[in-house]
Amino acid sequence: MRLTIVTGLSGAGRSSALRRLEDLEYYCVDNLMPELIPTLANLFMEDSKGYERIAVATDTRTGDFFDAIYSTIEELRNMDIDLDILFLDASDEVLVKRFKEVRRNHPVSGSGEILNGIHAERLKLQQLKDIANHVIDTSSHSVMKLRQAIDEIYLEEYDNRLNVSIISFGYKRGIPLDADMVFDMRFIANPFYVDGMRTQSGLDEEVRDFVLSFDEAQYFLKELTNIVTTLAPAFLSEDKSQLVIGIGCTGGMHRSVAMAQELYRRLKGRGMKVSLEHRDLNLEKSVQS
């Protein structure tokens, strides 16, 4: 199990770093007192709940409790975990500007001058910075650039492919609310009106072969497969990790199911990370029966 302590100077981007680690499937806890971190680690060692990576943000917001950080680190090093320390830093000038923009008091200076608080905090955290595994200076970083810096360090353990979710549905029950792209399969002849297919679904071989026998269906599948695989890197570069594709027909039982199944198969064959859901299939089956 890996445990990453996210710490550093106030205003340097700890919260943004923690959010990015959460995107990378870390279990994240913000503003935890240092003395509680080993307790959290022990809980996950006993039952990980499927999480193998934890990230905890701890810093001077915890006040005098933060003085226990070094004894906590020693305790964690004696445990059977991979301990990692990520330290966020920035120049005094940039930190002052950021605090003025958000109009917040510095946690160390209280109601005093921001710069005095920055100097006091920098002195307090110098030893922690010296022992950190990774130090990121965010002085010239936008939120996007910080995410990229986090990715360079931590992305190797994470499946960073675009997550494509395919949902078949029936228009009579509405379009999926979270769909990014929606495609209408009602350009294909409806198996509902073909003898013997009404009570079958797109999962049945006879219906599937019927739907896929049309040249238009093959053209659509070929073009959409190419579009998704070609554009996947562009979506990821814009920090979009999931693409939801809705495939619809009248009831969501025949054409949309068969086409969604085939699109899933083709994208999977291209090495993409794909999930498949037939939203209305069972509802429509119950109506037909």
SEMARTOR-838052 format. One record per residue (C-alpha): residue number from 1; residue in one letter; chain; z, y, x. Coordinates in steps of 0.2 Angstrom, whole numbers, always signed. Example, Ala and Ser with C-alpha at 12.3 -4.5 7.8 and 13.67 -1.06 7.14 Angstrom:
residues 2
[site 1,'A','A',[+39,-22,+62]];
[site 2,'S','A',[+36,-5,+68]];
This chain:
residues 289
[site 1,'M','A',[+0,+0,+0]];
[site 2,'R','A',[-4,+17,+6]];
[site 3,'L','A',[+7,+32,+3]];
[site 4,'T','A',[+0,+49,+6]];
[site 5,'I','A',[+12,+64,+7]];
[site 6,'V','A',[+3,+80,+3]];
[site 7,'T','A',[+12,+95,+10]];
[site 8,'G','A',[+9,+111,+19]];
[site 9,'L','A',[+10,+130,+16]];
[site 10,'S','A',[+11,+137,-1]];
[site 11,'G','A',[-6,+144,-7]];
[site 12,'A','A',[-15,+133,+5]];
[site 13,'G','A',[-22,+121,-8]];
[site 14,'R','A',[-10,+107,-11]];
[site 15,'S','A',[-13,+106,-29]];
[site 16,'S','A',[-32,+105,-27]];
[site 17,'A','A',[-30,+92,-14]];
[site 18,'L','A',[-19,+81,-25]];
[site 19,'R','A',[-31,+83,-40]];
[site 20,'R','A',[-45,+77,-29]];
[site 21,'L','A',[-34,+62,-23]];
[site 22,'E','A',[-31,+58,-41]];
[site 23,'D','A',[-50,+58,-44]];
[site 24,'L','A',[-51,+45,-30]];
[site 25,'E','A',[-39,+34,-40]];
[site 26,'Y','A',[-23,+38,-31]];
[site 27,'Y','A',[-7,+38,-42]];
[site 28,'C','A',[-1,+56,-40]];
[site 29,'V','A',[+15,+64,-42]];
[site 30,'D','A',[+18,+83,-39]];
[site 31,'N','A',[+33,+92,-33]];
[site 32,'L','A',[+44,+77,-29]];
[site 33,'M','A',[+60,+79,-19]];
[site 34,'P','A',[+58,+70,-3]];
[site 35,'E','A',[+74,+59,-5]];
[site 36,'L','A',[+65,+52,-21]];
[site 37,'I','A',[+49,+46,-12]];
[site 38,'P','A',[+56,+30,-5]];
[site 39,'T','A',[+62,+25,-23]];
[site 40,'L','A',[+45,+28,-29]];
[site 41,'A','A',[+37,+18,-15]];
[site 42,'N','A',[+49,+4,-19]];
[site 43,'L','A',[+44,+4,-37]];
[site 44,'F','A',[+26,+2,-33]];
[site 45,'M','A',[+30,-12,-20]];
[site 46,'E','A',[+39,-22,-33]];
[site 47,'D','A',[+25,-19,-46]];
[site 48,'S','A',[+10,-9,-41]];
[site 49,'K','A',[+3,-8,-59]];
[site 50,'G','A',[-14,-10,-51]];
[site 51,'Y','A',[-12,+5,-39]];
[site 52,'E','A',[-13,+2,-21]];
[site 53,'R','A',[-13,+21,-16]];
[site 54,'I','A',[+0,+34,-20]];
[site 55,'A','A',[+0,+52,-16]];
[site 56,'V','A',[+15,+63,-17]];
[site 57,'A','A',[+16,+82,-15]];
[site 58,'T','A',[+32,+88,-8]];
[site 59,'D','A',[+35,+105,-1]];
[site 60,'T','A',[+47,+120,+0]];
[site 61,'R','A',[+46,+122,-19]];
[site 62,'T','A',[+60,+109,-19]];
[site 63,'G','A',[+72,+122,-11]];
[site 64,'D','A',[+86,+115,+0]];
[site 65,'F','A',[+81,+97,-5]];
[site 66,'F','A',[+66,+99,+6]];
[site 67,'D','A',[+77,+98,+21]];
[site 68,'A','A',[+78,+79,+19]];
[site 69,'I','A',[+59,+77,+23]];
[site 70,'Y','A',[+61,+71,+41]];
[site 71,'S','A',[+74,+58,+37]];
[site 72,'T','A',[+63,+53,+22]];
[site 73,'I','A',[+48,+50,+34]];
[site 74,'E','A',[+59,+40,+45]];
[site 75,'E','A',[+64,+29,+31]];
[site 76,'L','A',[+46,+27,+25]];
[site 77,'R','A',[+41,+22,+42]];
[site 78,'N','A',[+53,+7,+41]];
[site 79,'M','A',[+45,+1,+25]];
[site 80,'D','A',[+30,-10,+23]];
[site 81,'I','A',[+18,+3,+19]];
[site 82,'D','A',[+4,+13,+27]];
[site 83,'L','A',[+12,+31,+28]];
[site 84,'D','A',[+0,+45,+29]];
[site 85,'I','A',[+4,+64,+30]];
[site 86,'L','A',[-9,+77,+24]];
[site 87,'F','A',[-5,+95,+29]];
[site 88,'L','A',[-14,+110,+21]];
[site 89,'D','A',[-14,+126,+31]];
[site 90,'A','A',[-22,+143,+30]];
[site 91,'S','A',[-21,+160,+39]];
[site 92,'D','A',[-8,+173,+34]];
[site 93,'E','A',[-21,+185,+28]];
[site 94,'V','A',[-29,+172,+16]];
[site 95,'L','A',[-12,+167,+10]];
[site 96,'V','A',[-7,+184,+6]];
[site 97,'K','A',[-23,+188,-3]];
[site 98,'R','A',[-21,+172,-13]];
[site 99,'F','A',[-3,+176,-19]];
[site 100,'K','A',[-8,+194,-23]];
[site 101,'E','A',[-22,+187,-34]];
[site 102,'V','A',[-11,+175,-44]];
[site 103,'R','A',[+3,+188,-44]];
[site 104,'R','A',[+16,+175,-40]];
[site 105,'N','A',[+32,+176,-29]];
[site 106,'H','A',[+32,+166,-13]];
[site 107,'P','A',[+44,+151,-15]];
[site 108,'V','A',[+52,+155,+2]];
[site 109,'S','A',[+53,+174,+1]];
[site 110,'G','A',[+59,+174,-17]];
[site 111,'S','A',[+57,+192,-23]];
[site 112,'G','A',[+54,+199,-5]];
[site 113,'E','A',[+38,+202,+4]];
[site 114,'I','A',[+25,+189,+4]];
[site 115,'L','A',[+21,+189,+22]];
[site 116,'N','A',[+39,+187,+27]];
[site 117,'G','A',[+40,+171,+16]];
[site 118,'I','A',[+24,+165,+24]];
[site 119,'H','A',[+31,+167,+41]];
[site 120,'A','A',[+48,+159,+37]];
[site 121,'E','A',[+38,+144,+28]];
[site 122,'R','A',[+27,+142,+43]];
[site 123,'L','A',[+41,+141,+55]];
[site 124,'K','A',[+50,+128,+44]];
[site 125,'L','A',[+35,+117,+42]];
[site 126,'Q','A',[+29,+118,+60]];
[site 127,'Q','A',[+37,+101,+65]];
[site 128,'L','A',[+29,+93,+49]];
[site 129,'K','A',[+12,+99,+54]];
[site 130,'D','A',[+14,+92,+72]];
[site 131,'I','A',[+17,+75,+65]];
[site 132,'A','A',[+4,+75,+51]];
[site 133,'N','A',[-11,+63,+51]];
[site 134,'H','A',[-23,+75,+44]];
[site 135,'V','A',[-22,+94,+45]];
[site 136,'I','A',[-35,+104,+34]];
[site 137,'D','A',[-36,+123,+37]];
[site 138,'T','A',[-42,+130,+20]];
[site 139,'S','A',[-44,+148,+25]];
[site 140,'S','A',[-63,+148,+22]];
[site 141,'H','A',[-63,+134,+9]];
[site 142,'S','A',[-68,+135,-9]];
[site 143,'V','A',[-61,+122,-21]];
[site 144,'M','A',[-78,+113,-19]];
[site 145,'K','A',[-77,+113,+0]];
[site 146,'L','A',[-59,+107,+0]];
[site 147,'R','A',[-64,+92,-11]];
[site 148,'Q','A',[-78,+88,+2]];
[site 149,'A','A',[-65,+89,+16]];
[site 150,'I','A',[-53,+77,+6]];
[site 151,'D','A',[-68,+66,+3]];
[site 152,'E','A',[-72,+65,+22]];
[site 153,'I','A',[-55,+58,+25]];
[site 154,'Y','A',[-51,+47,+10]];
[site 155,'L','A',[-68,+43,+2]];
[site 156,'E','A',[-71,+27,+13]];
[site 157,'E','A',[-59,+17,+2]];
[site 158,'Y','A',[-66,+23,-14]];
[site 159,'D','A',[-81,+17,-24]];
[site 160,'N','A',[-90,+34,-24]];
[site 161,'R','A',[-105,+28,-34]];
[site 162,'L','A',[-109,+38,-50]];
[site 163,'N','A',[-101,+29,-65]];
[site 164,'V','A',[-114,+26,-78]];
[site 165,'S','A',[-107,+22,-96]];
[site 166,'I','A',[-120,+16,-108]];
[site 167,'I','A',[-115,+16,-127]];
[site 168,'S','A',[-126,+9,-140]];
[site 169,'F','A',[-122,+17,-158]];
[site 170,'G','A',[-129,+19,-175]];
[site 171,'Y','A',[-134,+37,-181]];
[site 172,'K','A',[-127,+34,-198]];
[site 173,'R','A',[-110,+34,-189]];
[site 174,'G','A',[-113,+49,-178]];
[site 175,'I','A',[-118,+52,-160]];
[site 176,'P','A',[-104,+48,-147]];
[site 177,'L','A',[-95,+64,-144]];
[site 178,'D','A',[-94,+61,-125]];
[site 179,'A','A',[-112,+57,-122]];
[site 180,'D','A',[-121,+67,-109]];
[site 181,'M','A',[-138,+60,-113]];
[site 182,'V','A',[-144,+53,-130]];
[site 183,'F','A',[-159,+43,-134]];
[site 184,'D','A',[-166,+38,-150]];
[site 185,'M','A',[-173,+20,-152]];
[site 186,'R','A',[-181,+23,-169]];
[site 187,'F','A',[-198,+24,-161]];
[site 188,'I','A',[-197,+4,-160]];
[site 189,'A','A',[-201,-6,-176]];
[site 190,'N','A',[-185,-11,-184]];
[site 191,'P','A',[-180,-30,-183]];
[site 192,'F','A',[-169,-27,-199]];
[site 193,'Y','A',[-185,-29,-209]];
[site 194,'V','A',[-191,-44,-200]];
[site 195,'D','A',[-188,-61,-209]];
[site 196,'G','A',[-173,-70,-201]];
[site 197,'M','A',[-167,-55,-190]];
[site 198,'R','A',[-158,-45,-202]];
[site 199,'T','A',[-141,-53,-199]];
[site 200,'Q','A',[-144,-56,-180]];
[site 201,'S','A',[-141,-42,-167]];
[site 202,'G','A',[-148,-36,-151]];
[site 203,'L','A',[-138,-49,-142]];
[site 204,'D','A',[-148,-63,-150]];
[site 205,'E','A',[-163,-69,-140]];
[site 206,'E','A',[-175,-68,-154]];
[site 207,'V','A',[-171,-49,-158]];
[site 208,'R','A',[-170,-45,-140]];
[site 209,'D','A',[-187,-52,-136]];
[site 210,'F','A',[-194,-43,-152]];
[site 211,'V','A',[-188,-26,-147]];
[site 212,'L','A',[-193,-28,-128]];
[site 213,'S','A',[-211,-34,-133]];
[site 214,'F','A',[-217,-16,-137]];
[site 215,'D','A',[-225,-7,-123]];
[site 216,'E','A',[-216,+9,-128]];
[site 217,'A','A',[-199,+0,-125]];
[site 218,'Q','A',[-204,-5,-108]];
[site 219,'Y','A',[-211,+12,-103]];
[site 220,'F','A',[-195,+20,-109]];
[site 221,'L','A',[-184,+8,-99]];
[site 222,'K','A',[-194,+10,-84]];
[site 223,'E','A',[-193,+29,-84]];
[site 224,'L','A',[-175,+30,-89]];
[site 225,'T','A',[-170,+18,-75]];
[site 226,'N','A',[-180,+29,-63]];
[site 227,'I','A',[-172,+45,-69]];
[site 228,'V','A',[-154,+39,-68]];
[site 229,'T','A',[-156,+31,-51]];
[site 230,'T','A',[-165,+46,-44]];
[site 231,'L','A',[-153,+59,-51]];
[site 232,'A','A',[-137,+50,-47]];
[site 233,'P','A',[-135,+58,-30]];
[site 234,'A','A',[-138,+75,-38]];
[site 235,'F','A',[-124,+73,-51]];
[site 236,'L','A',[-112,+67,-38]];
[site 237,'S','A',[-116,+82,-27]];
[site 238,'E','A',[-111,+93,-41]];
[site 239,'D','A',[-94,+84,-43]];
[site 240,'K','A',[-99,+75,-59]];
[site 241,'S','A',[-93,+57,-56]];
[site 242,'Q','A',[-97,+50,-74]];
[site 243,'L','A',[-113,+50,-84]];
[site 244,'V','A',[-112,+44,-102]];
[site 245,'I','A',[-129,+38,-110]];
[site 246,'G','A',[-130,+35,-129]];
[site 247,'I','A',[-143,+23,-135]];
[site 248,'G','A',[-145,+25,-154]];
[site 249,'C','A',[-154,+17,-168]];
[site 250,'T','A',[-151,+17,-187]];
[site 251,'G','A',[-136,+6,-188]];
[site 252,'G','A',[-132,+2,-170]];
[site 253,'M','A',[-135,-17,-172]];
[site 254,'H','A',[-152,-21,-167]];
[site 255,'R','A',[-164,-10,-157]];
[site 256,'S','A',[-150,+1,-148]];
[site 257,'V','A',[-140,-15,-143]];
[site 258,'A','A',[-155,-24,-136]];
[site 259,'M','A',[-161,-8,-126]];
[site 260,'A','A',[-144,-4,-120]];
[site 261,'Q','A',[-142,-22,-114]];
[site 262,'E','A',[-158,-21,-104]];
[site 263,'L','A',[-154,-4,-97]];
[site 264,'Y','A',[-138,-10,-91]];
[site 265,'R','A',[-146,-25,-83]];
[site 266,'R','A',[-159,-14,-74]];
[site 267,'L','A',[-147,-1,-68]];
[site 268,'K','A',[-135,-15,-62]];
[site 269,'G','A',[-150,-23,-52]];
[site 270,'R','A',[-152,-6,-44]];
[site 271,'G','A',[-134,-7,-37]];
[site 272,'M','A',[-127,+6,-49]];
[site 273,'K','A',[-109,+6,-56]];
[site 274,'V','A',[-112,+3,-74]];
[site 275,'S','A',[-102,-1,-90]];
[site 276,'L','A',[-108,-6,-107]];
[site 277,'E','A',[-101,-3,-125]];
[site 278,'H','A',[-108,-8,-141]];
[site 279,'R','A',[-99,+5,-152]];
[site 280,'D','A',[-105,+0,-170]];
[site 281,'L','A',[-111,-18,-167]];
[site 282,'N','A',[-96,-27,-175]];
[site 283,'L','A',[-94,-14,-189]];
[site 284,'E','A',[-113,-16,-194]];
[site 285,'K','A',[-111,-35,-193]];
[site 286,'S','A',[-97,-35,-205]];
[site 287,'V','A',[-107,-24,-217]];
[site 288,'Q','A',[-122,-36,-216]];
[site 289,'S','A',[-111,-51,-219]];
